[in-house]
């Protein structure tokens, strides 16, 4: 029995060391396999019926993706999405940063109420908001006929993510001490906000901005219902006529989003971590030279 118990313990120990690795590999396969399938369909100039292990390395080409870039509507839709993203970032930060500062300083009891309000766009589907917009559209064409009219609605969609990012940044600093010190030195509220608080909220603001940009670049429902040719709407229509090039465009958009989040993770790392990483790499390079 003791031998069986010892063998069972060794088996459990091995399972405990192999189990997490197996789960990570399984998750990686779950996410990477569809991307590889999309890449084969989009970038291999081989008939779909002939795609298999024997043609895995045959006729790879970026021609379908270049063909998508040459479409005139691609440039205009991408530029519209970029403008919408920049406008949404500016409006969101202009509204949320002062609001979050004021709530944390003067109205801390209202924090649960504000958090509940900001999570509502996550509960109510976007199509419900669009339905309400379509009802009032005949009475507000002076605003809703503009392509930039999507910006306020994108601000609402981004609230669940952006408010929590900014609020977490405010709670990570000694907000009251910074404000009191700045005010006691004679600074006004504007100077305190722009020269004291915003530099300390750099990480939170960068994270919120990239989140907003990712949401705007991927939002489809509102733009499609309100007939705005943003990048997601163009991608769907283009994929309907040219499936291979449209799939390549979607693949490129996913990789661009991944790169954005990698950049965010690098930029928002604490300076101490970046210094230690730089010193380690320098030490490793010095050791290699020796």
N, C-alpha and C positions, 0 to 999 in steps of 0.2 A: 504494500500500500504506500509505503514511504517512497519507493522508487517511482510508482505511478504518480504520486503527488509531485515529486521533483520533475518528472517529465512534463507533467501538465503545466507546472510553473514555467519551465523553460519554453514550452510552446506558447503560453500566454505572453511571455516576454518578447518572443520573436514576433508574435502577431501584433503586439503593441508598437513595436518599432517599424514593422512593415505596413501596418494598417494606414497610418496617416499618409505615407508616401503613395500607397495605392489610391487613396481618395483624391489626392492632388492630381495624380496622373489621369484618373478617370474624369475629373472636372476639366482638366486641360484638353483631353480628347473631346469632351462634350462641346467645348467652345471652339476648338481649333478645326475640327473636322468639317463643320459647315462652312467656315471661312475658306478652307482648302477647296471644297467643292465649288464655292462661288468663284474662286480664283481660276479653277480649271475651266469652268463654263465661260468666264468672261475673257480670259487671256489666251486660251488655246484655240487656234483656228482649225479645229477638228470637228467634224459633224458629231452631234451629241450622241448618236447611236454608236459611234466608234470610240467613245471615251471609255477607257479601261486601263488595266495595268500595263498592257502592251504599248499604249500610246501616252504613257505618263509624261515623257520628256519630249514629245513631238510638238513642233510648231507653236511654241509659246511666243506671243507677240503683244506689244503695247498698242498696236494699231487701233483696236476697238476703243480704248480709252482716249487716244489722240483724236479719234473721230468724234467722241462726245465733247471734247474740249473745243472743237471747231464749230460746234453749234452756236449760232448767235444768241439763242435764248439761254444758253448755259451761262454766259458772261453776265447777262442782265439779271438773271435770277440769283446768281451768286452775289452780285453787287447789292441787290435788294436785301438779301438775307444778312449780308454784312452790315448794311446801314441799319436794318432793324435791330440787329444784335447790339451795335454801338449805342443806338438810341435807348434801347431797353436797359442797358447797363447804366447809362448816365441817369435816366429817370429813376431807376430802382435805388441806386445809391443816394441820389438827392432826397428821396422820400424816406428811405429806411434808416440811414445812418443817424440823422438828427432825431428821428422818432425813437429808435432803440436807445440812444443816449439819454433822451428825456425820460423815457419809461424807467430805465435803470437808475437814474438819479432821483427823480421826483415822484414817480408813480410805481414803485416796485410791486405794489399789490395788484396792479393791472397786468402784470406779466402773464399770468395764466390766461387772461382774457385775450390779450394780444396773440399769444401762441395759438389759442383756439381759432381766432379769426384767420390767422395766416395759414392754418392747415386746411381750411375749407376748400381752396382750389384743388387740393389733393383728393378730397372726398367727392366733390361735384365734378362730373366728367366735362371735358372741354366742349363736347357737342351741346351740352345744356346751355353753356355760356354763349355759344354761337347762335343757338336758337333764339335766345333773348336779344342778341344783337340784330338778328334778321328782322325781329318784330319792330324795333325802333329805327331801323335803317332808313325807311322812307322819310322819317321826320328829322334825320340828322345827316343828310347826304353831304352837307357842307364839311363834315368831318370824316364820315365813313367812306367817302369816295376817294380819299387820299390813301396812297399806299402806306404811308407812315401811321395810319390809324390803327394798325396792329400793335403798335408799341404799348399802349396802356393795357391791352389784354394780355400781352406777353409778360408784363410786369406782374399781373395777377397770377398767371400760371407759375411764375418763378418764386412767388412769395414763400411757399413751404420750405424751400431750400435756402434762399438768400437771407431771410430773416434769422434763421437759426445759425447760419454761418457768422453773421455780424454779431448776433447776441452772444455766441460762444467766444468771439474775439473780445467783446466788451467784458465778459465775466472773467477772462483770463488776465486782465490787467486791473490795477488798483484805480478804477475809474474816478471815484470820489476824491482820492488824494491828488490825482493829476489835475482835476478840474479846480479843486480848492487852491492848489499851489499856483496854477495859472491865473486864477481870478485875483488872488491876493497880491500878485505881482503887477496887477493893473491891466491884464489882457481882457479883451472883450470876448463875447461868446464866439464870434467868428474866428478870431485869432486862436482861441482855445481849441476850436474844432479842427481848423486846418493845419495848425502848427504843432499841436500837442497830441490830439487824439488820433487823427488820421495816420500819422507815421507809426503809432503804436498798433493801429488796426490794419497795417499793410497786408499781413498774411490773410486775414479774414476777408478783406476787400478783394484781393487777387483771387481767392478761392471762389467768392460769390460771383465775381465778374466772369470767370471761366465757366461756372455752372450756368449762368444766364446765357452765355454765348452758345453753349452746347444745347440748351433747351430751344433757343431760337432757331438754330441750324437744323434741328430735328423735328420741329413742330409742323404738322401737316393739316390737322383737322380745320383749324380756324382759317388758315390761308386758302385752303381748297374751297371751303364753303363761301368765303368772302371774295373768291376769285382773285387771288393775289398770286402771281407767278413767282413764288419763292423757290429756293433750291429743292426742297422735298417735293413740291408739286411738279416741278419740271422733271425731276428724276422719275416720278411715277408715270407721267405722260410719255417721257422718252423711252422708258423701259417697255411700255406697251407697243411701241413701234419698232424699237431696236433693242431686243432683249439682251443681247450679249454686251453691247456697249453700256446699256443702262445698268446691268449688274456690275460691270467694272466700275462705274461711277459710284454705285452704292458701296462697293468694297473700299474705294478710295475715301469716301466720306467716313466710314467706320474707322479706318486707320488714322485719318486726320483727327478724329475725336480722341482716339487712344493717345496720339502724340500730344494733344492739348492737355490731357490729364497727366501725362508723364511730365510735361513742362511745369504744370501746376505743382506737382509733388516735389520737383526739384527746386522751384523758386521759393516755395513756402516752407522749405526746411529751415529749422533754426540755424542761425549763423554759427553757433558752436558746433553743431553737427557737420556743417559744411567745412569749417576749419579743420575739424578732426579728420574728415574724409580726405581733405587736401593734404594734410600732413602725413597721413598714412600712405597716400599714393606717392608723395614725394620721397618718403622713406623707402618705399618699395623700389622706386626707380633708382635711388642712390645705392641700395643694396645690389640691384642688378648690375649697375655700372661697376661696382667694386668686384 
